[in-house]
Every structure is written in structure tokens, then in C-alpha cells.
């Protein structure tokens, strides 16, 4: 994060001299606010939502450790990084600070160079994390935008993304790899944005001409996502393009067959169809879970990768938990 007037640091220390020293070190680069006790620090953190907190440990009544724990248990402040600045130098003290959620530990008397470097480093990490979160939110929102064409709440993309992650973990994906599946899956049907509402929302069977237009949405989605260096967006493009391919080669748009279909496309195909079957759509009522599972079994080896169908059935309890956690509005009690 480049230092500017919006980069705010809250400094909490009961010793005025320490506040003055930190002020001299940081005042030219950041907007600073100060608190001489934990209660005032808590109040300012809630009000100003700083980008970073420098926190003393040894304070009267409420210690820095207690205050840090309070910050980390509050929805407003839990993501604000906390750096302890303290005269305590014992390894056990540092371990306690980190266990409470602090990101760093600077000992007094402070070195101006160390303070500046540590502050800059952790603000940069915050900035990187914000960029990552924002990118994921944009992907999710674009995915939900496509679902609003034929699913009023957009909950489909959330459920099927979690189904996909669960299946990915079951077949051996790492936690990081499965998380990337989770975050790319919402873009699977983004190409529907390019399909006329009269087709997407048609309550009856599509004509052959309409069906040919509908079948264009995977390629439209791939075009919308485009080519990127980002592994996440490359994965999203592959999913958008291949999630309607069928294991026997009769899918679209490329008539890919078997393991020529990227694994991510085969994963999303199962998660997408299962959720579509078990929820209301303009052209159908929601199926019972047992009926949807019977369909997956029937289409195993033709529409779906049979090994993935087996694994999906094995993680069914987790799938049902996800379905209950993210219901359609009409299903909520």
C-alpha cells in the first residue's frame, strides 16, 4: 500500500513519550491517531477503522494482549493487522502475541528504520490481500449476474461452487487447488449474459434454433473472461468453456470426450447439474435429491465421469450440508 492520506495507523500506548517517538517516525508518511489507554484505542479503532494498529502490551487495567484479543473477536476490527510495540523481550511474550493474532512484534527502544520497514511490509500485505479479495468478489458477482437471468437469488453459483470444492478435495486436490476451483466456479455460466432473455427465461422447451443460440454460451463466457496470466482466470475460462462437455463426447461446444475434457470441467458438470436439478428453474420444478442422484448414476459414463460420480456420492453428507446452508429464498423457513 502506497503511503497516502487514506493510509491510517492507530497507535495505542499509555506512555506519551512512546507516542511522540512513533509520531516522529511515521508522521510524514501516514495519517496517525493516538490513544493513551485500551478503552480509547478500542473506541478509535471502531470509529476510524485504521489500516494498521501499533499496540503496547503493558498498559493499566486492560493490557495490549487483552485488547488484541478483543480486536480479533470483533467483526469490524478482526482483519486489521496488529503489531505489538513493547519492552517485553521474552520469547514467551512474543509467542503469546502471535497466538492472539498479532502479525509482528517490535521491541523497545524502537529503531526508526525497523518501524518503517515493518509498517510498510504489513501494509503491503494488507493491500495484496485486499486486491485478492476484491478480485474474487468481482468474479463471484459476475457469476451471480449471469444467474439472475434464470435464477432470481443467484444462490446457485454459491452452492455449486462449494459442491465443486468438496468434490475436488475428495479426489485429491490440495486445499489451495480446491479453493481455486471454488473461486473460479462462479464464472461457469457467465456467457449467459450474451443469450437473449426470451431464451434463458422461456418456460417451455426450446426450438432447435433457440437451442443452437443457447449452446453458444460456453464460448461467449470464455470470450468474456479472456486470456490472462492469472491461474484463477485461466481456470475460470476453462470451466466456462468445458462444463457442458459430456464424457461420451456428445456435449458442447467442442464434443470433447473422456479425459480430454479438463478435470475442472468434469467436476463442475456434476456440481452444476446436481444443483440445477434440485432447484426450481423457469422450465421445471425442483427435483428431490434422490431423483437427482438417480440421474447422476444413470448418466455415469455417458454425461459424467464415472469416477467423479462415485466420489460425489461418497461426499453426499457434505453436499447436503451445503444445500441447507445456502437455500433459495423460497426454501427458507
HUKAZI-V373779 format. One record per helix or strand. SS is the DSSP state (helix for helix, strand for strand). FROM is the first residue (numbers start at 1). TO is the last residue. If there is no record, write none. Layout:
# HUKAZI-V373779
SS_FROM_TO, SS_FROM_TO
This chain:
# HUKAZI-V373779
strand_8_12, helix_16_26, strand_31_35, helix_38_48, strand_52_55, helix_64_72, strand_81_86, helix_91_99, strand_104_107, helix_112_147, helix_155_170, helix_175_185, helix_190_194, helix_197_200, helix_208_214, helix_217_225, helix_231_242, helix_258_260, helix_263_277, strand_281_281, strand_284_284, helix_289_298, strand_300_300, strand_304_304, helix_306_314, helix_316_325, helix_329_331
